[in-house]
Amino acid sequence: MSTLILGIESSCDDTSAAVIRDGYLLSNVVAGQAVHEAYGGVVPELASRAHQQNIVPVVHEALKRAGVSKEELSAVAFTRGPGLMGSLLVGVSFAKGFARALNIPMIDVNHLTGHVLAHFIKVEGEENRQPEFPFLCLLVSGGNSQIILVKAYNDMEILGQTIDDAAGEAIDKCSKVMGLGYPGGPIIDKLARQGNPKAFSFSKPHIPGLDYSFSGLKTSFLYSLRNWMKEDPDFIEHHKTDLAASLEATIVDILMDKLRKAAKQYNIKEVAVAGGVSANNGLRNAFKEHAQRYGWNIYIPKFSYTTDNAAMIAITGYFKFLDKEFCPMEAPAFSRVAL
């Protein structure tokens, strides 16, 4: 008998639902929220209201595209946290009502674990390369920058993480100061492809071990920008492609330096990247270069699996279902927690 998992993701500003059968993806529907663009960042109250509007039609569409009825589902997996509490509550509450109405198990999923396990989503007719355990995963997003030792789907150890800003957060803040709009990641990435990554130099942190820090880079970028604009008020407009390229190159160098150290320290050549920043062209190229130079077997997710999506929640739920790791009805959402 097939195992059918409905996944629900609502941790931030994307409402998503996906259906997986025996590890193979049948559908993955995402509804974004353009309302935040005018504010230069996610407004939590507006996000939760949009989730309330989106979740029923998104789940309906996911089931429709998958060609399954809700009565066929084996379980419902949902993001329990971390994330914005109001957004999470919409998904958690829906999952509880959905599971109770159908009398099927609930499976709670850590959002960060989902990003890591996105590498195990399979699609019928595709190559479906998957990392072998143990492997290293560089998880980089707007709120997290971590190096994770993945020993099994349910056994992960954080080797290093940011002690202040995350990589994606630094990019977004620098983009906002430059007046480039929100979200900053895709904009910086697009401009960087046209610029010179060696045009400008920004300070890099000296943090012991495998931890990251990006607040110093952000401060260096903003301080330098302010000084340059004193001499030329139109400096950003004249140099935005080179600024974007230099900023991106610096962040990628910081990320890859610690990842190289981790790979050497743990003698691991299976290396993956996950999270929203894994869509960045510069970071993807750096992974390919490291694969050639150091003999790494690299795993880079599809663009559709880099941002918040329910497919990664559903595949995590599938693994937990096989081990009967179910969630009690009274389990609350949580906004912050380690992996």
N, C-alpha and C positions, 0 to 999 in steps of 0.2 A: 504494500500500500504506500502511495506517495506521501511525502511530508510537505505540506504547503504552509508557508509562513508569510503572514502579512507584517510588513515592517512600517513603522510610523516614526517620522523624524520632525521635531518642532522645537529644536533647542535655541534657535535664534530668529532669523527672518525668512527662512524658507520652510514652507509646508510641503512635506513629501511623504509619499506612500509607495511601497514596492511589494511585489509578490515574488517569492522564490520557491521553486519546487525541487527538492532533493539537491540543493546547492546551485541550481541553474536559475538565472534571472528570467522572469517572464514579463515583468513590467517595472518601470521606475518613473514615477510622475512627480514633478517638482513645480510648485507655484511660488514665484518670487514676490517681493514686495517693493515696488518702485517708489512707494510713499516716502521712504527714508532718504532718497537722494537729495531732496530739498534741504535736509537738516545736516548733511555731511556726515551721517552716521546713523546707526540703528536707534530708534526711539522705542524703548521697551513697551510702553503702553500701546503704541500704534501697532507694534509687532504682534502682541497678544490678540488684539482685536482682529487683525488680518487673519491670524491663524483660525480664529473662530469662524470666520467667513469661508475659509478655504478648505478646512479639513474634511468636511463631508464630501464635497465634489471631488477632491483629490483622491480620497479613498475609493470612491465610486469608480472614478476613471481608471485607477490602478487595477481594480478587480476586472473591469470591462476589458482593458487591454490584455490582461493575463488570460482571459477567457475562462475564468473560474467564478463560482458563486461563493458568497460568504459562508454558506453552510459546508463547503468543502474544506475550509481552512482547518489546519491542525492546531495553530496557536497564533497569537498576536504579539509581536515584539515591538517595544517602544523605547525611545530615548528617555531615560529617567533623569539624566544629567551627565555632565554639568552643562550649564547654559543660563539663559534668562529665565527667571522663575515663572513669570507670567506666561511666556511662550511654552515652557515645559508643561505647565499645568493643563494647557489645552490638550496637548497630545496624551498626557498621562490620564486625564479624565476621560477622554474619548476611548482610549484603549481599555480602561476598566469597564466602561459601560458596554463596549463592543464584546469584550470577552465574556462578561456576565450574561449578556443576552444570548450568546451562542453556546455558553457553557464550555468554553475552551480555555486552555491555560494562557496565562500572561507571562511574558519573558522580558525582564528589564535589561536594558543595554546601556553601558557606559559609552557616551558619545565618542570619546577618544579611542576606546577599544574598537569601535566600529570603523574609524578611519584606518586603523592598522589592518584590520581583517578585510578591508575592501579588496585587498589583493587576492582573496580567495573566492570572489564572485566569479561564477562561470556563466558563459553564454553559449548556447547551442551553436555549433558550427564554427566557433572561434578557437584559437590556439590555447587559450587559458593557461598561460604559464603562471606557476605559483612558487613562492619562495619555499625553500626547505628549512625546517627547524634544525637548529636555532638560527635566527637571522636578526640583523639590526634594522631598525626602522627609524628614519628621521621624520618625526611628526612636526610639521610646521604649518601654522595657521595664524589667524588674526589674534588668537588668544593663547596659543601654546607653541613652544619650541622645545622639543624633547628628543633625546636619543634613547630608544627603547630596545632592550634585549628581549626578543620574542622567543621563548622556549617552547610554547604551545599556545593554542588559541586562548587558553585560560590561565596561562602562566607567563606574565610579562614583568620585567623589571626596568624601572627608569634609571638609566645610567647617568644622565645629565639633563638639565632643564634650565630655562631662563630664570634668572634671579630678579628680573624686573620686566621690561617690555618684551613681548614676543616679536619675532621677525615681521610677521604680517602687520602687527600693530605699529611698528616703527615705519614701515612703508606707507601705511595709511595716513599717519600723522605728518610725515614729510610731504606726501602728496597734497594734503589739505593745506599746508602752509604755502605750497607752491600754487595753490588755487586751481588744481587740476580736477577736482571733483571727487566723488565717492561712488563706488569703492576704489581706493587708490591702487590696489595691486594690479588689476588688468591695464590701467592707464599707464602706470610706470613701466610695466612690461612691454607695452606697445611702443612707447617712446624710446625705451632702452635699445630696442632693435635698430634704431636709426642713429644712435649716438656712439661716442667714443668712451669706453669704460675706463680709460686711463686719463681722461681729461682733467679730473679733479681727484684729490686725495682726502679721505676722511679718516679720522682716528679709529683704531680697532681696539677692543677691550683686551685686557690681560687677566683673565679669570682662571684660577687654578682648576685642575681636574677637567671634567667634561661638561661643566655648566656653561650656560650662555649668558650674555648681557648685551642689550641693544640700546639701553637708555643713553649711554655715552656717545654712541654713533649718532643717535637722533639729535643730541645736544650739539655735537660737532657740526652736523649738517646745518642745523638752524642758525648757529652762531656764524658760520662761514657765509651762509646765505645773506644774513643781515648785513655783514660787512661789505659784501660784494654789491648789495643793492644801494648802499650809501654812495658808492661811486657811480653806479648805473641803475637807476630806478627800473629800467626795463631788462635787467640782467636775466631774470627767469625766462622771459619770452625769447631772449637771444640765445640762451644756453639750455633750454629745458631738456632737449634730447641727451646732451652730454651729462647733465645733472642726473637724469634718470638712469643712464647707463652706468655712471660711476657709483651711484647709490646702490643699484642692484648688484653690481660686481662686488662691492664691499660686503654686503650682506651674505651673498653666496660664498665668498671666501671665508667669512666667519663660520658659517654653517658647516662647510666642508672640512675645515681645519679640525674641528672637534670630532667630526664623523670619521675622518682618517685615523685619528688617535684611538678612537673606540674600536675600529676594525682591527687595528694593529694590536691593541691591548688584549682583545678577546680572540684574536686569530680567526676572524670570521670574514668570509668573502661573499656571503649572501646578504645583500644590502638593498633595502627598499626605502621609498619616500612616500609620504602620505600627507593629507591635509590640503587646505586651500592654496598655500604657497607652492605646493608641488606642481601647480599648473604653470608656474613661472618658467619662461623659456630659458633664462640664464641658468637656473638651478637644474633643469632637465639636461642641458648641454654639459654642465659640470659633472653630473652623474655618468653620462656617456663617456666623458674624457677619463674619469676615474676608473671606469670599467676597463678601458683599454690600458691604462697605465698600471693599475694595481691588480688586474685580473679578477675584479669583482663580478659576480653575477647580479645584475641590477634589475629592480622591479619598479617600474614607473606606472602609476595608475592612469586609466583613461581620464580625460578631462571631466567627464560626467561623474566620476567617482571622487574627484578632488574636493569639490565643495560639499556642503551638507546635503546628504541624500539618504533616502530610506533603504536603498539597496544594501548599504553597508550595515544598517541596523538589522535588516532581514537575514543577512548571511550570518551575523553574529548570533541572532536568535536561533537560526537553524542549528548551529553547533551546540548551543546551550540546550536546545530541545532534545538532541540526541542523548545528552547526559541527564535529561529530566531536571534541569536547573530552572525551575519555575519561580514565579514571583507572587508573593501574597497580595491579596486585594488591597490591603491597607498600606502598602509600601508608598512612601511619599516621594515627590520629586526632590532633587538637590541641585543647588546652583554651583557649588564648587567642591571638588574632591580630586585626589590624585588618581592616576590610572588604576 
